[in-house]
Amino acid sequence: MEIETTKMSTRGQVIIPKDIRDYIHAGEGTLFTVVTLDEETLVMKRIDKSKLLQEFKNIRQRVKKKLNEEEILNEIREVRKGS
């Protein structure tokens, strides 16, 4: 793959070149995470919504096995008090 360039708009929007969108199978509505490595480098990663949802469901199941409903609600209340 060749190196592509893009330009940021006045609203902070950046267009991902079509060749790259096609290569990573990114269509309209695709979600990305964006992480900075330093002041000149950022990394974008395409998010698969279905995998992300399943991951959260798995986490919830693991938590439910360790805490009952009342304990979960108490933890939520404690965290909200600290905010």
Contacts in CASP RR format, 6 or more apart in sequence:
PFRMAT RR
TARGET T0000
AUTHOR 0000-0000-0000
METHOD contacts of the structure
MODEL  1
MEIETTKMSTRGQVIIPKDIRDYIHAGEGTLFTVVTLDEETLVMKRIDKS
KLLQEFKNIRQRVKKKLNEEEILNEIREVRKGS
1 19 0 8 1.000
1 20 0 8 1.000
1 23 0 8 1.000
2 19 0 8 1.000
4 17 0 8 1.000
4 19 0 8 1.000
4 20 0 8 1.000
5 17 0 8 1.000
6 14 0 8 1.000
6 15 0 8 1.000
6 16 0 8 1.000
6 17 0 8 1.000
7 14 0 8 1.000
7 15 0 8 1.000
8 14 0 8 1.000
16 26 0 8 1.000
20 26 0 8 1.000
21 27 0 8 1.000
24 46 0 8 1.000
25 46 0 8 1.000
26 32 0 8 1.000
26 46 0 8 1.000
30 46 0 8 1.000
30 47 0 8 1.000
31 46 0 8 1.000
31 47 0 8 1.000
31 49 0 8 1.000
32 44 0 8 1.000
32 45 0 8 1.000
32 46 0 8 1.000
32 47 0 8 1.000
33 44 0 8 1.000
33 45 0 8 1.000
33 47 0 8 1.000
34 42 0 8 1.000
34 43 0 8 1.000
34 44 0 8 1.000
35 42 0 8 1.000
35 43 0 8 1.000
35 45 0 8 1.000
36 42 0 8 1.000
36 43 0 8 1.000
37 43 0 8 1.000
63 72 0 8 1.000
64 72 0 8 1.000
67 75 0 8 1.000
END
